């Protein structure tokens, strides 16, 4: 069973994050990132349904904002869609899935000691400060989020990188579960199997053509004996990672409200510990 085909299991230990950039791997055109995925399978919990609200205002004042759907039972957009009954109606706002996996962000970065801007080079992109003597930022477990297409491409990479089956290699989880592989291994035969997506680094190259963004995964290291299980207790619950809005807040966005103003109002009332910079 491949990385992107598993549909089992539950979410793991919750870890609360405050900053969008500290939680999600940033996929930016022209800025390749290197990651090590630490989840051997995509399970049913690794999916978040979202709506794109064209009327909502972003932090920069632009129109159009993507927000997680709070669930078909309570979501006012889903309720209105049901009443409309017509996917072609101009007020119909469809739901679409986004997928994710936990990964280590291995891209070398340095944080400017003056302005705190995170950089990939030795000169700060904001204030031109010399960063050459500063240490690299610590490797952090984050969430890699993307489309079904991106994860299908990662799945394709996984299927092409193979090695002789090793029962002691954690990344070969699918082979550990395959009765055919187990039978052949016990008979003394060497079996070629996928190393597993946690067994090597990936470089993610992001490009943009008009309004379409494409993320291409490329193997970035030789397979090794990395043990993803060391990070299982650090997995971030999707309920803590994504900014979940109330039904009333979603209705306000549909009516043209600003998300930043909604979050400021929420914070001032003491109902949220999240900052207002949600990468929007």
C-alpha positions in Angstrom: 0.0 0.0 0.0 1.6 3.3 -1.1 2.1 6.5 0.7 -1.0 8.2 -0.9 -3.4 5.2 -0.9 -3.9 4.4 2.8 -7.2 5.4 4.3 -6.8 4.3 8.0 -5.8 5.5 11.4 -6.4 8.6 13.5 -4.7 11.9 14.2 -1.9 11.9 16.7 -0.6 14.0 19.6 -1.6 17.6 19.4 1.0 20.4 19.4 -0.2 24.0 19.3 1.5 26.4 17.0 1.1 30.2 16.9 2.8 31.3 13.7 1.7 30.3 10.2 5.3 30.2 9.0 6.4 28.1 11.9 3.6 25.6 11.1 3.5 25.2 7.4 6.3 24.7 4.8 6.2 27.7 2.5 6.0 26.7 -1.2 7.0 29.8 -3.1 7.9 30.1 -6.8 11.6 30.4 -7.3 12.4 29.2 -3.8 13.0 25.4 -3.8 12.7 23.7 -0.4 14.2 20.5 0.9 12.0 18.3 3.1 12.0 14.9 4.8 8.4 13.6 5.1 7.9 11.8 8.4 4.6 10.2 7.8 4.9 6.9 5.8 1.2 7.0 4.7 -1.5 9.5 3.9 -4.5 8.5 6.0 -8.1 9.6 6.1 -7.3 12.3 8.7 -4.7 13.9 6.4 -7.3 15.9 4.5 -8.9 19.3 5.1 -12.0 20.5 3.2 -11.9 24.2 2.2 -13.9 26.9 0.6 -12.6 29.8 -1.5 -14.6 32.9 -0.6 -14.3 35.5 -3.4 -15.9 38.3 -1.3 -13.6 38.0 1.7 -10.8 40.6 2.2 -7.2 39.5 2.9 -4.6 41.3 5.1 -3.3 43.1 2.0 -6.9 44.3 1.1 -7.3 41.9 -1.8 -10.5 40.0 -2.4 -10.6 36.2 -2.2 -9.7 34.0 0.7 -9.5 30.2 1.3 -10.7 29.0 4.7 -11.3 25.5 6.1 -14.8 24.2 6.1 -15.9 23.6 9.7 -18.0 20.6 8.7 -21.0 20.1 6.5 -23.3 20.0 9.6 -22.5 23.5 10.8 -21.0 25.3 7.7 -23.2 28.1 6.5 -21.7 27.9 3.0 -22.5 24.2 2.7 -26.0 24.9 4.0 -26.5 27.6 1.4 -25.1 25.3 -1.3 -27.7 22.7 -0.4 -30.5 25.3 -0.6 -29.3 26.5 -4.0 -29.1 22.9 -5.4 -27.2 24.2 -8.5 -23.5 24.1 -8.7 -23.5 26.6 -11.6 -25.3 29.2 -9.5 -23.1 32.3 -9.0 -23.6 32.1 -5.3 -22.5 28.5 -5.0 -19.1 28.1 -3.3 -17.8 24.6 -3.7 -15.7 22.7 -1.2 -12.4 21.2 -2.3 -9.9 18.9 -0.5 -6.4 19.8 0.6 -4.0 17.2 1.7 -1.1 17.3 4.1 1.8 15.3 5.7 4.2 16.1 8.5 7.7 16.9 7.3 11.1 18.3 8.4 11.9 21.6 6.7 15.6 21.0 5.8 16.1 24.1 3.7 19.1 26.0 5.1 17.7 29.3 6.6 18.9 32.1 8.8 16.8 34.5 10.8 18.0 38.1 10.7 19.0 39.2 14.2 17.8 42.8 13.5 14.4 42.4 11.8 13.7 38.6 12.3 13.2 38.0 8.6 13.9 34.4 7.6 16.4 34.1 4.7 17.9 31.4 2.6 21.1 33.3 1.9 23.7 35.3 3.9 22.2 38.7 3.3 18.9 39.7 4.7 16.3 40.3 2.0 14.7 43.0 4.1 17.5 45.2 5.6 20.6 43.9 3.8 22.1 42.8 7.1 25.1 40.5 6.9 24.1 37.0 8.1 27.3 35.1 7.3 28.3 34.7 10.9 24.9 33.7 12.2 24.1 30.0 12.7 21.5 28.2 10.6 18.0 28.0 12.0 17.0 24.8 13.8 15.3 22.1 11.7 11.6 22.2 12.6 8.8 19.7 12.1 6.1 21.4 10.0 3.1 20.6 7.9 3.5 20.1 4.1 0.2 21.0 2.5 -0.8 20.6 -1.1 -3.2 19.4 -3.7 -4.0 15.8 -4.6 -1.9 16.2 -7.7 1.2 17.2 -5.7 0.8 14.1 -3.4 0.2 11.8 -6.4 3.5 13.1 -7.8 5.2 12.3 -4.5 3.6 8.9 -4.6 5.1 8.4 -8.1 8.5 9.3 -6.8 8.1 6.8 -4.0 7.2 3.9 -6.4 10.4 4.5 -8.5 13.0 4.4 -5.7 13.5 0.8 -4.6 15.9 -1.3 -2.7 16.2 -4.9 -1.4 13.7 -5.5 1.3 15.1 -5.0 4.8 12.8 -5.9 7.7 14.7 -3.5 10.0 14.2 -0.4 7.8 11.3 1.7 9.2 10.6 3.5 5.9 9.6 0.2 4.2 6.2 0.2 6.1 4.2 -0.9 3.0 6.5 -3.8 2.4 6.3 -4.8 6.1 2.5 -5.1 5.7 2.6 -7.0 2.3 2.1 -10.8 2.8 3.8 -11.5 -0.6 6.9 -9.6 0.4 7.0 -11.4 3.8 6.6 -14.8 2.2 9.4 -14.3 -0.3 11.7 -12.8 2.4 11.2 -15.8 4.7 12.0 -18.1 1.8 15.4 -16.4 1.5 14.8 -14.6 -1.8 15.8 -11.0 -2.2 12.8 -8.8 -2.9 12.9 -5.3 -4.5 10.5 -2.9 -2.8 9.9 0.8 -2.6 12.2 2.3 0.0 9.3 4.4 1.3 8.8 8.1 1.2 10.4 8.7 4.7 13.6 7.1 3.5 15.2 10.1 1.7 14.9 13.9 1.2 12.8 15.5 -1.4 13.3 18.9 -3.0 10.1 20.7 -3.9 10.3 23.1 -6.8 7.4 25.5 -7.1 6.6 27.3 -10.4 3.7 29.5 -11.4 2.1 29.8 -14.9 -0.6 32.5 -14.9 -2.8 31.6 -11.9 -1.8 27.9 -11.8 0.9 26.8 -9.3 2.8 23.6 -9.8 4.9 21.8 -7.2 7.4 19.2 -8.5 9.0 16.8 -6.1 12.5 15.6 -6.9 14.6 13.1 -4.8 17.3 15.0 -3.0 19.4 12.4 -1.2 20.3 8.7 -1.2 18.1 6.4 0.8 19.1 6.0 4.4 17.9 4.4 7.7 16.1 7.5 9.0 13.4 6.5 11.5 10.3 8.6 11.1 8.8 7.1 14.4 11.0 9.4 16.4 8.6 12.3 15.3 5.3 10.6 15.7 4.6 12.2 19.1 5.3 15.6 17.7 2.6 15.5 15.0 0.4 18.6 14.9 -3.3 18.1 15.0 -5.1 19.6 12.0 -7.6 21.2 14.4 -4.7 23.2 15.9 -2.8 23.9 12.7 -5.5 25.5 10.6 -7.4 28.5 11.6 -11.0 27.3 12.2 -13.7 30.0 12.0 -17.1 30.0 13.5 -20.3 29.9 11.4 -20.9 33.6 12.1 -17.3 34.5 11.1 -17.7 32.6 7.8 -20.9 34.5 7.1 -19.2 37.8 7.7 -16.5 36.8 5.2 -19.1 35.9 2.6 -20.5 39.4 3.2 -17.1 41.0 2.4 -15.5 41.2 5.8 -11.7 41.3 6.5 -10.3 38.2 8.1 -7.7 40.3 10.0 -10.4 42.4 11.5 -12.3 39.3 12.6 -9.2 37.9 14.2 -8.5 41.1 16.0 -12.0 41.1 17.4 -11.6 37.5 18.5 -8.3 38.2 20.2 -9.6 41.3 21.9 -12.4 39.3 23.4 -9.9 36.7 24.7 -11.3 33.9 22.6 -8.1 33.1 20.7 -4.4 32.7 21.2 -3.6 32.9 17.5 -1.8 35.9 16.0 -3.5 37.8 13.3 -0.8 37.1 10.7 -2.1 33.8 9.3 -0.1 34.1 6.1 -3.0 35.8 4.4 
